[in-house]
Amino acid sequence: MFRCAPTDSKIQDLDETTKAWMYYSWAEDTHEEYIKLRNQACLIGSFWNAESAKKIMNDDENTIAVTDEDFEKATKYMLEQGQQKPKRKRKKKKVVFNQKDKWPL
């Protein structure tokens, strides 16, 4: 599969599961490369500013802090939005021109 174009018959004939698995493997490899480069940059940067490097290394991208009160407000808001009736979509009017309505050229 290496050095194959996306239009190559080897890739076109793969089933969707294998294609998805290959994509997610590629995405994970890319993410791991990003983490490695970030750690290397923090190591180099720690020689100049150790405190900032510690903050960056301890900063977890997936951590979100929310108070219980804010969580309850957000939950209540989402439940209220789910109970409201959806707005009706307006149909677009079609414009039809007759032969006599054409602009003279």
C-alpha positions as CSV (number, residue, x, y, z in Angstrom):
1,M,0.0,0.0,0.0
2,F,3.0,2.3,0.4
3,R,3.7,4.7,-2.4
4,C,0.2,4.1,-4.0
5,A,-1.9,6.9,-5.3
6,P,-5.5,7.1,-3.9
7,T,-6.8,6.2,-7.3
8,D,-4.6,3.1,-7.6
9,S,-6.6,-0.2,-8.0
10,K,-5.0,-1.7,-4.9
11,I,-6.7,1.0,-2.8
12,Q,-9.9,1.3,-4.8
13,D,-10.6,-2.4,-4.4
14,L,-10.3,-2.4,-0.5
15,D,-13.4,-2.7,1.6
16,E,-14.6,0.2,3.6
17,T,-13.6,-1.3,7.0
18,T,-9.9,-1.7,5.9
19,K,-9.9,1.9,4.5
20,A,-11.3,3.2,7.7
21,W,-8.7,1.2,9.7
22,M,-5.9,2.5,7.5
23,Y,-7.1,6.1,7.9
24,Y,-7.4,5.9,11.7
25,S,-3.9,4.3,11.9
26,W,-2.5,7.1,9.8
27,A,-4.3,9.7,12.0
28,E,-2.9,8.1,15.2
29,D,0.6,8.0,13.7
30,T,0.3,11.7,12.9
31,H,-0.9,12.5,16.4
32,E,2.0,10.6,17.9
33,E,4.4,12.5,15.8
34,Y,2.8,15.8,17.0
35,I,3.2,14.7,20.6
36,K,6.9,13.7,20.0
37,L,7.6,17.1,18.4
38,R,5.8,19.0,21.2
39,N,7.8,17.1,23.9
40,Q,11.0,17.8,22.1
41,A,10.1,21.5,21.8
42,C,9.3,21.6,25.5
43,L,12.6,20.0,26.4
44,I,14.5,22.5,24.3
45,G,12.4,25.4,25.7
46,S,12.9,24.3,29.3
47,F,16.5,25.5,29.1
48,W,15.3,29.1,28.7
49,N,12.0,29.1,30.6
50,A,11.5,26.0,32.8
51,E,8.2,27.2,34.3
52,S,6.4,27.7,30.9
53,A,7.7,24.3,29.8
54,K,6.2,22.7,32.9
55,K,2.8,24.4,32.2
56,I,2.8,23.2,28.6
57,M,3.7,19.6,29.6
58,N,1.0,19.5,32.3
59,D,-1.6,21.1,30.1
60,D,-4.0,18.3,29.1
61,E,-5.8,19.1,25.9
62,N,-8.9,17.1,26.8
63,T,-9.4,18.4,30.4
64,I,-12.3,20.8,30.9
65,A,-13.2,22.1,34.3
66,V,-16.8,23.0,34.9
67,T,-18.5,23.7,38.2
68,D,-21.6,21.8,39.2
69,E,-23.7,24.9,38.9
70,D,-22.6,25.5,35.4
71,F,-23.1,21.9,34.5
72,E,-26.7,22.0,35.8
73,K,-27.4,25.2,33.8
74,A,-26.1,23.6,30.6
75,T,-28.0,20.4,31.2
76,K,-31.2,22.4,31.8
77,Y,-30.7,24.5,28.7
78,M,-30.1,21.4,26.5
79,L,-33.3,19.7,27.9
80,E,-35.3,22.9,27.2
81,Q,-34.0,23.1,23.7
82,G,-34.9,19.5,23.1
83,Q,-38.5,20.0,24.2
84,Q,-39.2,23.0,22.0
85,K,-41.0,22.4,18.7
86,P,-38.7,22.7,15.7
87,K,-39.3,25.7,13.5
88,R,-41.0,25.0,10.2
89,K,-38.8,25.5,7.2
90,R,-40.3,27.7,4.6
91,K,-40.5,26.4,1.1
92,K,-38.7,28.5,-1.5
93,K,-40.9,29.8,-4.3
94,K,-40.0,28.8,-7.8
95,V,-39.8,31.6,-10.3
96,V,-41.0,30.6,-13.8
97,F,-40.5,32.9,-16.8
98,N,-42.7,32.7,-19.9
99,Q,-41.4,33.3,-23.3
100,K,-42.9,36.8,-23.4
101,D,-41.3,37.8,-20.2
102,K,-37.7,37.5,-21.6
103,W,-35.7,40.7,-21.8
104,P,-35.2,42.0,-25.3
105,L,-31.6,41.6,-26.5
